[in-house]
Amino acid sequence: MSSQDNIIKRITDEARQEADAVLADANAKAKELISASTAETDAEIERIERDAEAKAQELRRRRLAVAEMEARKDVLAQKQAILDEAFAGALLKLSALPDSEIEALLTPLVVEEAEGTESLVVAEKDRALYEKSLLHNLNKALKKAGKPGHLTLSEQGGSFAGGLVLVSDVLEKNISFEALLRNVREESEKAVSELLFGEA
């Protein structure tokens, strides 16, 4: 082999070695880049999965809170319906009281609330009771309490279940059964609820 061939061979071998080294270095860098890119991708995937899980948990929590609120509203509505029914039943019982019990119930209320000169608006179903004796007995009780006993019966009938409305020139005092029960309900609804449902 000639020296020229040796030089060419040596240059070719060196070039091949250099090319192999450059190729090996490029492959190593490519593997590093792929590895780094894979690590970044894996980290991004993990972050996305964590975010998705957090959002899913928040969504579950919100849905559960809404469901619990709806359930509480339903229970409250059912309890309210039971209370409504209980007070409606009480109104029916008051409306069905015998005349003597109506008088016993209303007399102290009229004595307490009346000035003694008002006109009485009464339920049409009770008008005969007032005309027969109750109006007279109420006036007698007022006089006994030191008030003028000059109550009169209004021509106008009341559209309520029972009781009466005291009407003067300046004001009306509603002591109908509905008004009495409304007052009792406002004052004692919590206690009635505890009695019916066993809760505070």
Secondary structure, 3 states (H helix, E strand, C coil): CCHHHHHHHHHHHHHHHHHHHHHHHHHHHHHHHHHHHHHHHHHHHHHHHHHHHHHHHHHHHHHHHHHHHHHHHHHHHHHHHHHHHHHHHHHHHHHCCCHHHHHHHHHHHHHHHCCCCCEEEEEHHHHHHHHHHHHHHHHHHHHHCCCCCCCEEEEEEECCCCEEEEECCCCEEEEEHHHHHHHHHHHHHHHHHHHHHCCC
